[in-house]
Amino acid sequence: MPLSPDQFLGFLAAAVLITLSPGPDNLMVLGVGMSRGRRQGMVFGLGCALGCISHTILATVGISALIAASPLAFSALKVGGGLYLLWLGLQALRSHGGARAGNGSGQAEPLRRLFCKGLFANAINPKVVLFFLAFLPQFVVAAHGAIGMQTALLGLTFTAQAAVLFGLLGYFSGAVGRALQRRPRAGLWLDRIAGSIFVGLGLRLIIAR
């Protein structure tokens, strides 16, 4: 079995909390849903989530190549990824929770175009590429073998949970947007939780090595 139950559940829990923390993707989904409707928000969110597939492919090919070429290079990638996650975590912990979902223009737009916008906005985002290269290796267990399969399954797991959460976010965008406006500290605490996860993963790897 490429992924153990503990490995899968630990990754899923971290992925869900990170996806829920206020960021460009989910705030865009909120903005589209609030201004254009539930259906549009859900379609845009699905596009954003499926954009992660391209990052999964890049991470799978890159990490597998590093393992085949040099275990030392893979270790260096994990350490570098740990430092990057630590930096992301500190940024989130320092956040003031000021993220807001915009109301958008409210103009009608074909669903296919909205889907493509979400897909390409995520797929060409270099920050998401860096995130996947830093985040996924932290949950790869070399002793289990099938490194490429582990990476692919982790990436697809992240994509699947993002599709579900973004779909729900788009559907309930109006209520969620109003809640965030009334309770700005909710976004602050989500940032704190995600930041703590990043810092914990980064420190665990750096100290372990």
N, C-alpha and C positions, 0 to 999 in steps of 0.2 A: 504494500500500500504506500504510494508516494507521500501522502500526507497522513500523519497520525491524528486521531481525534483531538488531542490536546493542542497540537500544532494548528489544526484547522480552526478550532474554536477560539484560541488565543488571537489568531490573525483576524478572524471575523469580528470579534469584539473590538479590537483596535480600529479596524477599518470602518465600522459603523460609527464609532465616536468621532473619528476624524472626518468622515463624510458629513456628519451632522454639525460640526463646528462651522461657524460663519466663515464663508470664503467666497471667492468670485463666482464659482459655478453655482452653488446653491442660492446665492443672492440673485444671480441672473434668472434662475428658474423661478424664484419668488416674484421677481419683477415682471417677468413675462406672464405668469399666472394671474397676478393681481391686475394687470392692465389689459390683458387680452382674453382671459378666461381659463378655466380649468384644463380644457382639452389642449389648448396651445401650450400651457405650462408643462403638461405631462409630456407632450411630444418633444418640446425643447429639452426637457430634462433627460428623456431617453437618448436623445442625440448626444448630450454631454457625457452620459454614462458610457455609451458605446464607443466614444472616442478613446476610452481607456484601453480598448483592444489593441490599438496601434502601439501604445506604450508597453503593453504586455508582450507583444511580439518582439519589440526591440530589446526589452529586458531579458526575455528568454534566450534570444540569440546571443546577446552580449555576454550574459552571465555564463551560459553554457560554453561559449568560446573561451572565456577566461579560465574556467575550470579545466578545460582540455589543454590549454596552453601553459597555464602556470597557477597552481594552487596559491602561490605567494601573491600573484596579481589579484586573485579573488579575495584574499585576505585584505589586501590594500583597498579594494573596492568597498569591502564591508566597513573597514575603519573610516574611510572617507565618507561613506554613507552615514555612519554613526555620528561623525562630526556635523554633517549637514542636518541630520535630524535634531541634533542637540541645538543647533542654531535656530532651526524652525521653532523648536519648543520654547526657547528663550524669547523669541519674537512674540509667540502667542501668549506667553505668561506676562509679557510687558504690555500687551494690548489693553486698551481702555474699553473694549467692548462696544465700540462706536459703529459697528457695521449696520448698514441699513439696506433694505430692499427698495429700489427705485420704483416709481409708479409707471414708468415707461410712457410711450406715446399713445397706446391704445389703438393703433391703426391695424386694420385687418391685414393678415399675411398668410399665404398658403402654408399648410402644415408641412409640406415637403421642404419648403424653404426654411422654416423654423427648425426642423429636424437637422438639416444640413448645417445650419448656423451653429447649433449646439455641438454637432459632431466635429466640425472643423475647428471651432473655438477651443475645444479640449485637445484634439489630436495634434494641433500645431503649437501648443503651448509648451515652450521649453522648460518651464518650471515644473510641469507635470512629468515630463520626461525625467528630470533630475529626481523628482520625488519617487517615482517608481524604481529607479536604479538605486536609490538609497533605502527605500522602505522594504521592498520585496526580499532582498538578500538577508535581512535580519531574521526572517522566518524560514529560510531554507536550511535544512539539516543535511549537511554533506554525507553524514553516516547513513542516511536513508537511501542514497543513490538517486538516480534519475533526476539530476539537478534541473534539467530543462523542463521535465514534466512537473516537478514541484513548483517551479517559477510560473509556468503557464497556468497551473491550477490556482495558485494564489492570485495571479492577475485576473483570471476569469471570475474568481470569487469576489474580488474587489469590484469588478465591473457589474456583476449581478446584484450585489447589495446596493451599489450606487444607483442602478436602474430602478430598483424597488423604492429606495428612499427618495430619489428625485421625482419619481412618479407620484408618490404620496405627497411630496412637497408641492408639486404642481397642482394636484387635486385640491389640497387644503390650503393653497397659497393665500387666499384672502384671510382666513382665520389666523394662519401662522404669521403673516405680515402684521396684522393688527396686534397680535400678542407681543411681537418683538418691539413694536412701537410703544406699547404700554409698559413693557417690562424689559428695558434695555439690559438689565443685569443678567437676564437669561443668556443672552449672547456672550456676555463677559464670562460666565461660568462655563459655557461650552468651550470657549477659547482656553480657559484654564485647564479643563480636563484634557483636551487635545494636546495642549502644550506639555502637560505632565507626562502623557504617553510618549511624546517625541523625546523629551529629556530622559525618561527612564530607559527607552530603547537605546538611545545614543550612549548614555553612561554605562549601561550594562555591557555593551560591546567594547567600549574603550577600556573599561576597568578589567574586563575579562582577558583582554589581550596584553 
